[in-house]
Amino acid sequence: MTKILWLSRHGMTEEQEKDLKRIYGDDIVIKQYTATVNGWQDVAEAGKDCDILAVVLPPAILADLVNPKNNTKPVIRAIANRVETGKTIINPATGKEEKEFMFKHVGWERVIKIEVITERL
């Protein structure tokens, strides 16, 4: 059995789970974690009993999480395309009509390394 941490405010879609079964086999368990994390340590703690960390994270936390000094578990993230639904909606922020979009799962990727270079302004 492969236990996968799903760190996201959103539930995993059927397409995402089906694709994980394609990659890791049918014997998987998904552990959802929806709380806000403040750093890679929170992710590592949430996934301490998991084999894979599937995450939606800001680049700085993701960079720390994939650093082998901090974590040796595989870190993956979903890949999605933003596609039009053919419908229009009213944007609650602006009150204007606009095209509706949805995210369509297209795969998973393993994050090997992220380099964040900043300059203080």
C-alpha positions in Angstrom: 0.0 0.0 0.0 1.2 3.5 -0.9 0.0 6.3 1.4 -0.2 9.7 -0.3 -0.5 13.0 1.5 -2.8 15.4 -0.5 -2.0 18.9 0.8 -4.6 21.2 -0.7 -7.7 23.2 0.3 -9.5 21.4 -2.5 -10.5 17.7 -2.6 -8.7 15.5 -5.0 -10.7 14.9 -8.2 -11.5 11.5 -9.6 -9.2 12.1 -12.5 -6.3 12.9 -10.2 -6.8 9.8 -8.1 -7.2 7.6 -11.1 -4.0 9.0 -12.5 -2.2 8.3 -9.2 -3.4 4.7 -9.4 -1.9 4.5 -12.9 1.4 5.7 -11.5 1.6 3.9 -8.1 -0.9 1.0 -8.5 -4.4 0.4 -7.3 -3.4 0.0 -3.6 -3.2 3.6 -2.6 -4.6 5.6 0.3 -5.1 9.4 0.1 -4.7 11.4 3.3 -6.2 14.9 2.8 -4.6 17.8 4.7 -6.4 21.2 4.3 -4.8 23.3 7.0 -2.6 26.3 6.1 1.1 25.5 6.4 3.8 28.0 7.4 6.8 26.1 6.2 8.2 22.8 4.9 8.3 21.5 8.5 4.5 21.6 8.7 4.3 19.6 5.5 6.8 17.0 6.7 4.9 16.6 10.0 1.5 16.2 8.2 3.0 13.6 5.9 5.2 11.8 8.4 3.2 8.6 7.9 3.0 9.0 4.1 5.2 7.7 1.3 4.5 10.5 -1.2 3.8 14.2 -0.7 1.3 15.6 -3.2 1.2 19.3 -2.6 -0.1 22.7 -3.7 2.4 25.1 -2.2 4.0 28.5 -2.8 7.5 28.3 -4.5 9.5 29.2 -1.4 8.0 26.4 0.7 8.2 23.9 -2.2 11.9 24.7 -2.7 12.6 24.0 1.0 10.5 20.8 0.9 12.4 19.3 -2.0 15.8 20.1 -0.5 17.2 16.7 0.5 18.5 18.1 3.7 14.9 18.7 4.8 13.0 15.9 3.2 13.7 12.7 1.2 10.2 11.7 0.3 9.0 12.2 -3.3 7.1 15.5 -3.8 4.6 15.6 -6.6 2.1 18.1 -7.9 -0.8 18.0 -10.3 -0.6 19.5 -13.7 -3.8 21.1 -15.1 -4.9 23.1 -18.1 -7.3 26.0 -17.8 -10.0 25.5 -20.3 -13.2 27.4 -21.2 -16.5 25.8 -20.3 -18.4 27.6 -23.0 -20.5 29.4 -20.3 -20.5 32.9 -19.0 -20.6 33.9 -15.3 -20.9 37.0 -13.3 -17.6 37.8 -11.5 -18.5 38.4 -7.9 -15.5 40.8 -7.5 -16.3 43.0 -10.4 -20.0 42.4 -11.1 -19.1 41.9 -14.8 -20.0 39.1 -17.1 -17.0 37.0 -18.2 -16.2 33.6 -19.6 -16.2 30.6 -17.2 -13.1 28.5 -17.0 -12.3 25.1 -15.4 -9.1 23.2 -14.6 -8.7 19.9 -16.4 -6.2 17.4 -15.0 -3.5 16.4 -17.4 -1.0 14.6 -15.2 1.4 14.6 -12.3 5.0 15.8 -12.1 7.7 15.1 -9.5 9.4 18.2 -8.2 13.1 17.6 -8.1 14.4 21.0 -7.4 13.2 24.6 -7.3 15.6 27.5 -7.1 14.2 30.7 -5.7 16.3 33.8 -6.2 15.1 37.0 -4.8 16.3 40.6 -4.5 15.0 42.8 -1.7 13.4 46.0 -3.0 
